């Protein structure tokens, strides 16, 4: 059986760890709020209405792509493209190619940053593997202007950060929604996670100065993350309505079906 992402890929390791996926979401939530194309998310109303539901919708598609065999992954990518096409038709205008690229760049960047923050440093070959997977997603979606290598992506990523981000009324409103849906304690954890994984440009625009207090406890986390107590602490911090869905992010979904 041919898979879109090989069974031994580091990308599968990244997306099979609930904590890493949540840190990917934390970074993306910060950058989405600043993106100059965030008005598209307000057009549908889904993100401001329920940021957590939007998270699980996005994560579900990403995991379908990462863990499915090739045909199934390509169907998931085609579904994503069709959903965006329908939104474009409803609004009567096209989402800019740079906005599509920005989302792919976020997935590449935060997959690397979250894994390195919570697990270990990645090799250049592993980083290039992350780039390759999401680049193939972009090509399948028909996104134009994608970089041809990880080195080219690094340059394009820096250009994006300098040109496509701005603090706006959408930023302020989205952070109000994050706090409303997460509650004060989980909201503070979100901000600390963003301090860990978001680039300097993003942190400056959001006023997230200073070092995260999570950083000193990461070595302890790495030693204890597989213990039952660690999983209990994580579950205690999760919103009750989404606890089962978040805990289900651990591991390869296909392997759970086989079991």
N, C-alpha and C positions, 0 to 999 in steps of 0.2 A: 504494500500500500504506500502511495506517495503522499507525503505531507507537505503543506505549505511551508512549515517550519520544521526542520529535522528534529528527530526525537532527542538528540544530544545537544541541541542548541542552548546557549546561555539565555536566549530570549524566553525559552520555556521556563527556565529556572526563575527568571525575573517575574514572569506573569503567573507563576504557581505559588507565590508567597503573598498572603493577604496583606501583611504589613507593608511590603514593598509596593503593592498595588495602591494601597491607601496613601502612601507618600507620593506616588505618581499623581494621584488625584489632587493631593494638597498643592503640589507645584502647578499643575494645570489650572486649578481653581484660581490661583493667584494671577497667572498669566492671562487666562480667559478674561478676567475682570478688567485688564488693562488693554486688551487687543482693540485696535481701532475698528475692527469688524464685529465687535461684540453686539452691535445693534441687530445682527442677524439672529442671535440667540434670543433677543427680546422680541423679535418679530414673531417667533413661534410661541414665546411665553413659557416654554418648558423649563428653562434654567432658573429664572427668577421665581417661578411658582413652586418648584421643588428641586433644589440643587442635588439632593441625595438620590432622587429618582433618576435624574439625568446622569448622575455618576454610574448607577448600575446599568442603565441602558448602554452607555458608552463602554463600560467594562465588559459587558456581555458580548458585544460585537468584537471587541479586541481579543477576548479569550476564544471566541469562535474561530477567529483568524489564526491565532497562535497555535491552537491545539487541534484543529480539524484537519482532515485529509484535504488535499489540494482542491478538489471540486467543491467541497463544503465551504472552505475558506473563501474561494472565489465567489460563491453565491452570497456569502455574508458581505463581501466587499461590494458586490453589485447592488445589494440591498441598500447599503449605506449611500451609494451614489444615487440610487433611485429616490431615496428619501430627500436628499439634498436637492435633486432635480425638481421634485414636487414643490418644495419650499420656494425655489427660484421661480417656478411657474406661477405660484400663488402671489408672489410679491411683484412679479413682472420685471425682474432684473436678475442678473447672474451674480453669484458669489464670486468675488475676485479670486483669480488663481493664487495670488499671494496669501489670501486668507486660508485657502486649503493647504498650502505649503506650511503655513504657520502651525496648523494643527498637527501635521506630521512631524514637524520639527520639535514640537512640544513632547510628543510621544517618544521620539528618539532621545531627546535631552533628559527628560525626567525618568525614563527607564534606566538610563545610565546613572544619573545622580542619586536616585532612590536606592538602587542596588548597592552602589558604592557607600552610601551613608549607612545602610543597615547591614550589609554583608561584608564586602571586601572590595579592594581596588580591582578594576577590570583591565584586561590587556587591550592593546590597540586592536588586535584581531577581533576580540569580543565586541568592542565598540563598533567596529566596522560591520560586524554581523547584525547588530541592532539596526544600524543604518540600512543595511541591505534588505532586511525584512520589511521595514516600513516604506522604504523606497519602492519595493515591489507592490505594496499596497497602493501607493500613490500612482504608479504607472497603470495599474489595473483600473483605477478610478478615472484615468485620463487627465490627471493633473499635469499641467505643462510647467516647464522651467525647473524641473527637479535637478539638484546637483548630481554629478556622476560618481562621486566618491565621498568617503567619510571626510577626507581633508577639505573637499569643496563644500561639504555640508557645514563644517565648522565655520568657514568664512561666511556662508549664507546665514547661518544662525546669528552671528554677531551683527550682520546687517539688519536682520529682522528685529533684533532687540533694540537697535538704535533708531529704527525708522517706523515700526508698526505698533509701538506701545505708547499709551498716554493715559494719565489719570483723568477720569471723566465722571459725569453724574451716574453713568452706568456702573462704574467702579464702586462708588459709594453705596449705591442701591444693592449691588450684588453682595457686598460685605455685610450689609444689614440682613439680607436673606440668609447668608451663611450663619450668622449669629442666631437668628430666629429659629432656624431648623436644627442647629446643632446644640444650642444651649450654651451658657457662658463657659463651662469647664471644657467641653469638647471644642468650642470655638478657640479657646486659648491654645489648646493642643494643635489645632489647625495652623494657627499663626506660628507656633514654634517649629512645626514641621516645614512650613514655608521658609522660615529663616534658614533651615538646614539645606534645602534643595534648590531654592530659587536663585537665579543669577543675581549679581549685584545690581544690575539695572532695574530688575523687577522689585527687589527689596527697597531700593531707593525711592522708586515711584510710589510704593505702598507705605513708606515710612516704617519699614521693618528693620530698624537699625539694631546694632548690637548682636552678640552671639546668642544662639539658642541655648537655653538651659538643658535641652535634651542632649546636646553634644557630649557632655562629660559622662552621661549614663549609657551611651551607646556601647562601650566595651562590655558593660555588665549585661546589656540586652543580648549581645551576640552570644554570650556564654549561657544565658538562661532561656533563650527564646523557645527552645524545644521542650521545656519542662511544662508540666500541667499547670503549675502556679502561674507561669507567664501567660499562658493562654487564658486562664481565668481572669487575670488582671485586664488583658485586652478586651475580653468579652464584657467585663463590667463597665468599660468606658464607651461601649458602642451604643448607638441609639437602639432601643428595644425593637422598633419596627423593622430595622434592617440587620439585626444581629446575625440571624441565620444566613442571610445572603453574604455578609462580609466574611463570616467564618468559612463559608463554602468556597471562598476564593483560594483557600489553601489546597495545593496539589493540582494534578492534571484531571480535569473533569471526566475525560474518557476513561481514566484508570478507575475512578469511583464507579462508573457505570459497569465496568467489567467486574469489579469486586461485588 
